[in-house]
Amino acid sequence: MTYRIPYIDPRLTMVQAPHPATLDEAELLKQCTIEFGRVGGPGGQHRNRVDTACWIQHVATGIDAQGTERRSQGQNKSMALFRLRLKLAAKCRTPTSRDRHQCSELWCRRRQGEKMSVNPEHEDYPALLAEALDVIVARRYDLAGAAGVLGITMSQLSRLVRHHKFAFGVVNDGRKAVGLAPLRS
């Protein structure tokens, strides 16, 4: 088998490994700026008088997220951090081998045979999505080939991506750009 260079999509941001969406909270926060403040709207007097809203920005990529819907600063920070991980997973790529990708420990632990079952609200979802998208992009948006490299079925891989609307759009835009038919939603 001959070596083929992994595809790099110029529309996505390339970052060095490890992918920021896979970092633990303390390591990710070292790469971010955090601001707290107030926002109006429903939630009672406590929400309008106390700095509970949270805005987080990943400095290296400029990607940001916010959490403002709770009355607790800690809950808003957790929501903003989870949303940031999802955005990083969808918009940033780390270089990986097209054919010889070594699955992460998390991927191997979560995979059950050829199935990958994960709730899109689970804390592991952004890291799994990031790894799946890295391989999909490296294989020039070939989902069947990426599924084979990741050790799951194509339907399981497309379901994993389909849970996140923006990531699904990224995959379909990439497929169109390289001349492949878009995935059905």
C-alpha positions as CSV (number, residue, x, y, z in Angstrom):
1,M,0.0,0.0,0.0
2,T,1.4,3.4,-0.9
3,Y,1.5,6.3,1.4
4,R,-1.1,9.0,0.7
5,I,-0.8,12.5,2.2
6,P,-3.7,13.4,4.6
7,Y,-6.1,16.0,3.3
8,I,-6.0,19.4,4.9
9,D,-9.1,21.5,4.5
10,P,-8.0,25.2,4.2
11,R,-11.4,26.4,5.5
12,L,-10.7,24.8,9.0
13,T,-8.2,25.9,11.6
14,M,-5.3,23.6,12.1
15,V,-3.9,23.2,15.7
16,Q,-1.1,21.0,17.1
17,A,-2.0,17.9,19.0
18,P,-3.4,17.3,21.4
19,H,-6.7,18.7,20.2
20,P,-8.0,21.4,22.6
21,A,-11.4,19.7,22.9
22,T,-9.6,16.7,24.4
23,L,-7.8,18.6,27.2
24,D,-8.9,18.4,30.8
25,E,-10.5,21.5,32.2
26,A,-7.5,22.9,33.9
27,E,-5.3,22.6,30.8
28,L,-7.9,24.1,28.5
29,L,-8.5,27.0,30.8
30,K,-4.8,27.9,30.7
31,Q,-5.3,28.5,27.0
32,C,-8.4,30.7,27.5
33,T,-9.5,34.0,28.8
34,I,-12.6,34.1,31.0
35,E,-14.9,37.0,31.7
36,F,-17.9,37.2,34.0
37,G,-20.7,39.8,33.8
38,R,-24.4,40.4,33.9
39,V,-27.1,40.0,31.3
40,G,-30.7,41.0,31.4
41,G,-33.7,38.8,30.9
42,P,-35.7,36.3,32.9
43,G,-34.2,34.6,35.9
44,G,-35.1,36.8,38.8
45,Q,-33.4,39.6,40.7
46,H,-30.3,37.4,41.5
47,R,-29.5,37.0,37.8
48,N,-29.7,40.8,37.1
49,R,-27.6,41.9,40.2
50,V,-24.8,39.4,40.3
51,D,-22.0,38.7,37.7
52,T,-23.2,35.1,36.8
53,A,-22.8,35.2,33.0
54,C,-19.6,33.7,31.7
55,W,-17.7,34.2,28.4
56,I,-14.7,32.1,27.5
57,Q,-12.4,32.6,24.5
58,H,-9.7,30.1,23.3
59,V,-6.8,32.5,22.7
60,A,-4.9,30.5,20.1
61,T,-7.9,30.1,17.8
62,G,-10.2,33.0,18.7
63,I,-13.1,30.7,19.2
64,D,-15.4,31.7,22.0
65,A,-18.5,30.5,23.9
66,Q,-20.8,31.8,26.5
67,G,-23.1,30.6,29.3
68,T,-25.7,33.0,30.5
69,E,-28.9,31.1,31.1
70,R,-28.3,29.9,34.7
71,R,-28.4,31.9,37.9
72,S,-25.2,30.3,39.1
73,Q,-21.8,31.5,37.9
74,G,-20.4,28.0,38.3
75,Q,-23.1,26.4,36.2
76,N,-22.7,29.1,33.5
77,K,-18.9,28.5,33.4
78,S,-19.5,24.8,33.0
79,M,-22.0,25.4,30.1
80,A,-19.6,27.9,28.4
81,L,-16.7,25.5,28.7
82,F,-18.8,22.6,27.2
83,R,-19.9,24.8,24.4
84,L,-16.3,25.9,23.7
85,R,-15.2,22.3,23.5
86,L,-18.0,21.6,21.0
87,K,-17.0,24.6,18.8
88,L,-13.3,23.6,19.0
89,A,-14.2,20.1,18.0
90,A,-16.1,21.3,15.0
91,K,-13.9,24.1,13.8
92,C,-10.3,22.9,14.6
93,R,-8.4,20.0,13.1
94,T,-5.2,18.3,14.3
95,P,-2.9,16.5,11.9
96,T,-3.4,12.7,11.8
97,S,-2.5,9.8,9.6
98,R,-5.0,9.1,6.8
99,D,-4.7,5.3,7.0
100,R,-2.8,4.6,10.2
101,H,-4.6,6.7,12.8
102,Q,-4.1,5.4,16.3
103,C,-7.4,5.7,18.2
104,S,-7.2,7.5,21.5
105,E,-7.7,5.7,24.8
106,L,-11.0,7.4,25.2
107,W,-12.2,6.2,21.8
108,C,-11.1,2.6,22.5
109,R,-12.8,2.7,25.9
110,R,-16.1,4.1,24.5
111,R,-16.3,1.9,21.4
112,Q,-18.3,-1.3,21.9
113,G,-17.4,-3.6,19.0
114,E,-18.3,-1.6,15.9
115,K,-20.6,0.7,17.8
116,M,-20.0,4.1,19.4
117,S,-22.8,5.1,21.7
118,V,-22.5,8.5,23.3
119,N,-25.0,11.1,24.3
120,P,-24.3,14.5,22.7
121,E,-24.6,16.1,26.1
122,H,-22.0,13.8,27.7
123,E,-18.7,15.4,28.7
124,D,-16.9,12.9,26.4
125,Y,-18.8,13.9,23.2
126,P,-16.6,16.9,22.2
127,A,-13.4,14.8,22.4
128,L,-14.9,11.9,20.4
129,L,-16.4,14.3,17.8
130,A,-13.0,16.0,17.4
131,E,-11.2,12.7,16.8
132,A,-13.8,11.5,14.4
133,L,-13.7,14.8,12.4
134,D,-9.9,14.7,12.3
135,V,-10.0,11.3,10.6
136,I,-12.9,12.2,8.3
137,V,-11.1,15.3,7.1
138,A,-7.7,13.5,6.7
139,R,-9.5,11.0,4.5
140,R,-10.9,13.8,2.3
141,Y,-14.4,13.4,3.8
142,D,-14.7,9.7,3.0
143,L,-16.9,8.5,5.8
144,A,-16.7,4.8,4.9
145,G,-12.9,4.9,4.9
146,A,-12.8,7.0,8.2
147,A,-15.2,4.5,9.8
148,G,-12.9,1.6,8.9
149,V,-9.9,3.4,10.4
150,L,-11.8,4.2,13.6
151,G,-13.2,0.7,13.9
152,I,-16.9,1.5,13.8
153,T,-19.6,1.3,11.2
154,M,-20.3,4.1,8.8
155,S,-23.8,4.6,10.2
156,Q,-22.4,4.9,13.7
157,L,-19.9,7.5,12.5
158,S,-22.5,9.5,10.7
159,R,-24.8,9.4,13.7
160,L,-21.9,10.7,15.9
161,V,-21.4,13.6,13.6
162,R,-25.1,14.2,12.9
163,H,-25.7,15.0,16.6
164,H,-23.9,18.3,16.2
165,K,-25.6,20.4,13.6
166,F,-22.6,22.6,12.8
167,A,-20.2,19.7,12.5
168,F,-22.7,17.9,10.2
169,G,-22.7,21.1,8.1
170,V,-18.9,21.2,8.0
171,V,-18.8,17.6,6.8
172,N,-21.4,18.2,4.1
173,D,-19.7,21.4,3.0
174,G,-16.4,19.5,2.8
175,R,-17.9,16.6,0.8
176,K,-19.4,19.1,-1.7
177,A,-16.0,20.9,-2.0
178,V,-14.2,17.6,-2.9
179,G,-17.0,16.4,-5.3
180,L,-18.8,13.9,-3.0
181,A,-22.6,13.8,-2.4
182,P,-23.8,15.3,0.8
183,L,-25.0,13.1,3.7
184,R,-28.7,12.9,4.3
185,S,-29.9,14.4,7.5
